[in-house]
Amino acid sequence: MKDYAHLAPCPSCPQCGSVVRPEVVLFEELLPPGKVAVMEREFPRGFDLVFSIGTSSLFPYITAPVLEAAASQRPTVEINLGRTQLSDVVDVQLQLGAVAACEALWAARERWKPRS
């Protein structure tokens, strides 16, 4: 059995003392309406590069930008420890944890070359 005693306590709200919830969507939760509005506003413009990071890719708001980018021959990347319905669609599928993959990408950013 794992022991989590070494982990720091969850952050608390300085005003009420309640546990502060991270700004992530948990399983079976809907995206916040404001975030959906931003995506809907930007979606028609298209994206230069689309990442799907650490998601089961079960929802249309996750798959749609990836599928649209792939259909438009724009680069797509999936970062996920497992395989999803997008794994065979994306240009790059990294079977890594999100933190390790994003840190490696950020460290290599100086080698990125803009496409003309």
C-alpha positions as CSV (number, residue, x, y, z in Angstrom):
1,M,0.0,0.0,0.0
2,K,1.3,3.5,-0.9
3,D,1.9,6.0,1.9
4,Y,1.2,9.6,1.0
5,A,2.4,11.0,4.4
6,H,5.4,12.7,2.7
7,L,3.2,14.9,0.5
8,A,2.7,18.5,1.5
9,P,-0.8,19.4,2.7
10,C,-3.2,20.7,0.1
11,P,-3.2,24.5,-0.2
12,S,-5.9,26.3,1.8
13,C,-7.9,29.5,1.1
14,P,-6.4,32.3,3.2
15,Q,-9.9,33.7,3.8
16,C,-12.1,30.6,4.7
17,G,-9.5,27.9,5.2
18,S,-11.1,25.5,2.7
19,V,-9.0,23.4,0.4
20,V,-8.2,25.3,-2.8
21,R,-9.3,23.4,-5.8
22,P,-6.9,23.3,-8.8
23,E,-8.1,24.9,-12.1
24,V,-8.5,21.5,-13.9
25,V,-11.5,19.7,-15.2
26,L,-12.0,16.4,-13.3
27,F,-13.5,13.3,-14.7
28,E,-17.1,13.7,-16.0
29,E,-17.1,17.5,-15.3
30,L,-18.0,20.0,-18.0
31,L,-15.6,22.7,-19.1
32,P,-16.2,26.1,-17.5
33,P,-18.5,28.1,-19.9
34,G,-15.9,30.9,-20.2
35,K,-13.2,28.5,-21.4
36,V,-15.7,27.0,-23.9
37,A,-16.5,30.5,-25.2
38,V,-12.8,31.2,-25.8
39,M,-12.3,27.9,-27.6
40,E,-15.4,28.6,-29.8
41,R,-14.2,32.1,-30.6
42,E,-10.7,30.8,-31.6
43,F,-11.7,27.6,-33.3
44,P,-12.7,29.2,-36.7
45,R,-9.3,30.9,-36.9
46,G,-7.5,27.6,-36.7
47,F,-4.4,26.7,-34.8
48,D,-0.8,26.5,-35.8
49,L,-0.2,23.5,-33.5
50,V,-2.6,21.4,-31.4
51,F,-1.6,19.4,-28.3
52,S,-3.8,16.9,-26.5
53,I,-2.2,16.4,-23.1
54,G,-3.2,13.7,-20.5
55,T,-6.8,13.2,-21.5
56,S,-8.9,10.2,-22.5
57,S,-10.0,12.1,-25.6
58,L,-13.6,11.0,-25.1
59,F,-15.2,14.4,-25.5
60,P,-15.8,16.4,-28.8
61,Y,-14.3,19.6,-27.3
62,I,-11.0,17.6,-27.0
63,T,-11.1,15.7,-30.3
64,A,-12.5,18.4,-32.6
65,P,-9.4,20.7,-32.5
66,V,-7.1,17.8,-33.1
67,L,-9.1,16.3,-35.9
68,E,-9.5,19.7,-37.6
69,A,-5.8,20.4,-37.3
70,A,-4.9,17.0,-38.7
71,A,-7.4,17.5,-41.6
72,S,-5.8,20.9,-42.3
73,Q,-2.3,19.3,-42.2
74,R,-1.3,21.3,-39.2
75,P,1.0,19.6,-36.6
76,T,-0.7,17.6,-33.8
77,V,0.8,16.1,-30.7
78,E,-0.6,13.8,-28.1
79,I,1.0,13.5,-24.7
80,N,-0.5,10.6,-22.8
81,L,0.8,7.5,-20.9
82,G,-1.7,5.4,-22.8
83,R,-3.3,5.3,-26.2
84,T,-6.5,7.0,-27.2
85,Q,-8.7,7.4,-30.2
86,L,-6.4,10.2,-31.3
87,S,-3.2,8.3,-31.1
88,D,-3.3,7.1,-34.7
89,V,-4.4,10.5,-36.0
90,V,-1.7,12.8,-34.5
91,D,1.7,13.5,-36.0
92,V,3.5,12.8,-32.7
93,Q,2.3,10.6,-29.9
94,L,4.5,10.8,-26.8
95,Q,3.8,8.0,-24.3
96,L,5.1,10.1,-21.4
97,G,3.7,11.8,-18.4
98,A,2.6,15.4,-19.1
99,V,5.2,17.0,-16.8
100,A,8.1,15.1,-18.3
101,A,7.0,15.7,-21.9
102,C,6.3,19.4,-21.4
103,E,9.6,20.0,-19.6
104,A,11.4,18.2,-22.5
105,L,9.6,20.3,-25.1
106,W,10.3,23.5,-23.2
107,A,14.0,22.6,-22.8
108,A,14.2,22.1,-26.6
109,R,12.4,25.3,-27.6
110,E,15.5,27.0,-28.9
111,R,15.7,24.3,-31.6
112,W,12.2,25.0,-32.9
113,K,12.2,26.5,-36.3
114,P,9.3,28.5,-37.7
115,R,7.7,27.1,-40.8
116,S,7.6,29.4,-43.8
